[in-house]
Amino acid sequence: MQYLIYRHCPACQYAQEDRFKYCGRCGLAMVRPCPGCQQIQPLGFQFCGDCGLNLASLQSQPFHPVHFQQHHFQQNHFQHQQSQYPPQAQYPPQAQYPHQAQYPHQAQYPPQAQYPPQAQYPPQAQPENWTQSETQTQPETQVLPHENTPSVVASPKALQAVQDEVLPIPTVPPESSLAENRAPGPIPQSAVARASERRRVAVLFCDVCGFTAMSEKLDPEEVANIIQPLFEECNNAITKFGGVVEKFIGDAIMALFGVPYAHEDDPERAALAAMEMRTIIQRFGAELEQRMGFSVNMRIGLNVGTVVAGSVQGPDGKNYQVIGDAINTAARMEQNALPGHILVTEEMFRLLRDSFDLRADKLITAKGKKLPMQSYELLDLRKHQQRRRGFDNRSIHFIGRHQELSDLSAWVRQAFDECQPAFVLLSGDSGLGKTRLAQETWHQFESQGRPLSMVQGASTSYSRDFPYFLLQSLIRSAIDADDNLPMQDIRQRLRQLVEELKLPGGELTGNLLEYVLFPQLENSQLKLMSPERLQQQIFKAASDLLLMMAKRQPLFIQIDDLQWCDSLSMHWLVHMRKILQTRKLPIIFCITCRSMPSLTELNESPLDWSGHSRLQALDDQESRRLICAILELESLPESLDALAAAVLERASGNPYYIEEVFKILLEDRLLLLENQQWKLGCPLHELPLPSSIQRLVMSRFDRLPDEQRQLMQTLSVIGRIAPMRLVEKLTGRNQASLEAELRALEQTGFIWLTQSKDPEVVFQQALTQEVIYSTLVNRRQRALHQEIAAALEEMHASDLQSVLDLLAFHYARTQETAQAIRYLWLSAEQAARLYANEQSLSQLELIQGLLTQLDAQAVVAIDLHRRQWMRQEQIRQKVLLLRSDVLLLTGAYDLLLELVEETLAAEPPIQLKARMLYLRGRVNEKRSDFPVAKGLFEEARQLYLDLGDVPGQARMWNAIAWVSRWMGDYAFAQSACEQALQLLEQQPDMEQIAYAHNVMGVALFSVHDWESALNHYSQSLSIQTQIQDLWGRANSLSNMGNVYFMTNRWPEAVEVFEQSLAIREQLGDLEGTSHSYNNLGHSYQALGRLEAAEKALNQALTRYQQLGNVLGVAVAQCNLATLHFRRMEWEQALTLLQSGISSLQTRQMDAMLPEALNHRIETCLKLERLSDAHEHLMADSDCVRNHGDPVQKGRLERLWGQYYLSQQQPELGLDRLQQAVTLLQPTDHREECLALYQQMAALQRAQGSDEASYWEDLCQSLLAAEPATQTS
């Protein structure tokens, strides 16, 4: 049997022998390779541009596309293919170092996945119909028996893939565009229709600037090798957006959008292609300048209009051309554009202005035109486009809402003009226009020419189980990154914005924002943070981002569907609201919410709204005006009164319902415009008018063909946003046919298709997704969820972490119990790591329910790489332990105790029993029942001893040491730390060793063994430096500073406090920097640097207030009071002391009270409020004696003596002063000893005693030994 090679035309799919240059049906030019060198040549070439072969003499010879460019395609295709896959994610270390303030009993969890998925949806490994045999064929080229040729039907491809259809050579990655000195790839010829016809098209003209100068300096072959890759990339950009290259004219390109197939958005496609070409030429020119010393640029012109497309006779046969004034006008735009600029006509401007940023440019005088033409410069794609819904060809006016619009505008104006941050809520039922109201307000202010920024975010019906879902969308909006942008591009944009805004924390802030978007990435700065601290730092980083954006220019933040907000994002909103209460910035949060109950579900304070507009239904008059706007009428005629009444009765004032009903009536020709009058196409009682908005959606859905219904159901199971690649995989359809189907669905107003490299299908209304999903029976829902989960696993096999929450979401709704348990467990672990405790507990509860369906002997892989397999009981124990840890972290102590008691009652294994006893001890420790906690830790330690578990024993000794320190049993605390260190010598754990040294230092500090404490802090610091634990280092330095302060080595204290502050600022640790500023302020006071002290203490106070740290605020107030005391500003000192002491007493922080209490007593004495001083002396003496150090105890006795002397009781006064001498002299505390000696000298002089000179000499010696101070 004889075989012939057949080739399908990419335009009309006609199959013909490959020897033909043009398609026999539609006239599409079919390109061909040079027979000599196999490089592809444009048909206009008389000689091969690569080897010089005379092509004109070979016109009659057939060519065989089966063989051309075979090796080149394979090599570049798979090189490009590999670059699409993201690198394999790594897991962070599982250990976590505890910090000074608490014992590290939480487990470290893997980082959390996020939605929407961030990885690129990779293309398939090879083209769909690529086959391999003795010779490798191209896609869409088939070897067929000659007699069977007429029956061959090929799968269609999208027109924008013409390049790949004819010659499947993929785009060379940008970085290699100038790196290879290779022959250029093919450039297709015209693809316009053969028969003459009128077509409305968008025309693109571009011209390379600098080409002539380059041609004068280089050989023509060199010029061709340089410029052809540029033309290749430009051609790819044009075909990517559905355009075709009409012709190449030297260094110019002419392209058309709208032939041979028209799209409803051809002007937008032309604009997108032009912007991509601008990016290509900028990068190309920069590379060329670096490589060869000269550069090129490009001018681009765009126009839209009617042309005649067809064939004209040329000397070499027929060629295909387009003719019309629109072509000439586009050329004039290009000729008048500056290099690197894109000029468009006024008609093009009107079509683009809703989606693109443009600005008026010059007036252009053109030959044959009576009036100059206004041109506009195309700048960029508009970040916040108005989504169109309903009537594509009619401009629906914003009807009604005058009061709501006025109120919202007033709130925005106040926020922007008076720098009064605002949180405004727009609530109401679905379809009432909440989002539209927010956008109308935005456009009002934007149209006034004010410099504004906008950031948008939204929740979805499933996003409650996805930690930081809303915050992710806000961050992405801030950097203008859609979900399909590659990870490296998103990270680069984020870094650029962080640098541009000069965000505090710098690198760490960038790392935290990256972690919100890509928690699978490992970062050494974040891996040792506890989940709680990590959450605090993320909250701060996200807040700083928006605050600095608002400092740059007024910021409008729009958040939709708050009722579905995930808990972490909601807590961040509350945190942001508290911060803004103390700031003066032009920033407003405009938040829409379908209903209010979710706002009260928070345990924290709800959002404090600056304003609330509850949208009501349109009244009858406004509803009729909306109908008039839809039908383009000034007033409603009597002939439509009955119809309007019937619609409004069912609409209940819902504008979305009204628009959609009239869309149905017009589409089905049930409402007709005849002779300038609207008429019904059937009796009114036969019209299909749904009774509610849900029924309306259902009725419109029911009208779809079966294939479209099934597609919509699949989309509803995927979610509000469905990546096109995922839809292709699920439906098994190629992109061209699927896109055509989706474009048809887009016309219904149900969905819209994004225009990006990797498109997404988005439901216009969340309600539509809900209604369509509800049409699926449970069996079909489960099947679709399973198909989606399996497709996600396959598409993200190298990076499952990026879609972990999605896999858990979908598998949990299938009958694949083992897979559901696996992904729910991994999702719960990651949620706990992110401190998304509600999500973690929710996932764990689902696992518990699924475990009852699992066979007792079945094994389940619970890790990402299927290396750890467990049975039902083992999984149940892991769930129990993680749930316990989360309950402990969230302070749900009663629930935790119930869980512990239930587990202990079941007589668990010894290891689990020890863990439960430990958890019970932690609850008692948190409730300050230290003796009980100590007993439980001891009991757990004994069980670990019986098991021979050395690390377990060491952890328990550390826990025992910590509670012993709180009990005041410092000797036992030291002994317990020594036990832990001895055990850790057998099985070293550097973090536990560092922790033991830290606790030992705290115990020694408490008994005033300063040097021993300093030694242990130093050892802890050394280990933390070795293991790169920056958080631990900052804490150890701070502890060392406390020792230096207490031993009067204030310069050394300042030095280490400043080192600690520098690390904490590097980490962006707001709480830690607050402590450091507080410590520094105290030390500066001791050195007499009062201005520096005041500045540091005010910094501490401000940061504590931002954090809502009441205890920190109290300490800072007491320290500021000390500053005022030194300045003899007694009233200010007393006011601050009263506030600080009250807060400390309320929280029973007795150990922190002695110094403040003494200050208050002394201030009252200075103010001669003796009755108040006596009252405080009587009330506060016990606290100072029980909890104060020797300095404060000695000071108390000195103040008693001073009080008695003021009451003319010298004997009692002398007795108290002598007791003070006994306590203070060993401390060498210069300030207190000086005050005491001066009082003793004055008393002895008054009594005529010779001892007065002794005390005066002591005073002189102290003054002579004044410590060195540092300059401010």
Buried (B, 14 or more C-beta within 10 A) or exposed (E): EEEEBBBBBBBBBBBBEBBEBBBBBBBBBBBBBBBBBBBBBBBEEEBBBBBEBEBEEBEEEEBBBBBBBBEBBBEBBEEBBEEEBBEEBEBBEEBBBBBBEBBBBBBBBBBBBBBBBBBBBBBEEBBEBBEEEEEBBBBBBBEBEEEEBEEEEBBBBBBBBBBBBBBBBBBBEEEBBBEEEBBBBBBBBBBBBBEEEEBBBBBBBBBBBBBEEBBEEBEEEBBBBBBBBBBBBBBBBBBBBBBBBBBBEEBBBBBBBBBBBEBEBBBBBBBBBBBBBBEBBBBBBEBBEEEBEEBBBBBBBBBBBEBEBBBEEEEEEEBBBBEBBBBBBBBBBBBBBEBBBBBBBEBBBEBBEEBBEBEEBBEBEBEEEEEEBEBBBBEEBBEBEEEBBBBEEBEBEBBBBEEBBEBBBEBBBBBBEEBBBBBBBBBBBBBBBBBBBBBBBBEBBBEEEEEBBBBBBBBBBBBBBBBBBBBBBBBBBBBBBBBBBBBEEBBBBBBEBBEEBEBBBBBBBBBBBBBBBBBBBBBEBBBBBBBBBBBBBBBBBBBBBBBBBBBEEBBBBBBBBBBBBBBBBBBBBBBBBBBBEEBEBBBBBBBBBBEBEBBEEBEEEEBEBBBBBEBBBBEEEBBBBBBBBBBEBEEBEEEBEEBBEBBBEBBBBBBBBBBBBBBBBBEEEBBEEEEEEBEBEEEEEEBBBBEEBBBBBBBBBEBBEEEBBBBBBBBBBBBBBBBBBBBBBBBEBBBBBBBBBBBEBBEBBBBBBBBBEBBBBBBBBBBBBBBBBEBBEEEEBBBBBBBBBBBBBEBBEBBBBBBBBBBBBBBBBBEBBBBBBBBBBBBBBBBBBBBBBBBBBBBBBBBBEBBEEBEEEBBBBBBBEEEEEBBBEBBBBBBBBBBBBBBBBBEBBEBBBEBBEEBBEEEBEEBBBBBBBBBBBBBBBBEEBBEBBBBBBBBBBBBBBEBEBBBBBBBBBBBBBBBBBBBBBBEBBBBBBBBBBEBBEEEEBBBBBBBBBBBBBBBBBBBBBBEBBBBBBBBBBEBBBEBEBBBBBBBBBBBBBBBBBBBBBBBBBBBBBBBBBBBBBBBBBBBBBBBBBBBBBBBBBBBBBBEBBBBBBBBBBBBBBBBEBEBBBBBBBBBBBBBBBBEEBBEBBBBBBBBBBEBBBEEEBBBBBBBBBBBBBBBBBBBEBEEBBBEBBEEBBEBBEEBBBBBBBBBBBBBBBBBBBBEEBBEBBBBBBEBBBEBBBEBEBBBBBBBBBBBBBBBBBEEEBEEBEEBBEBBEEBEEEEEEEBEE
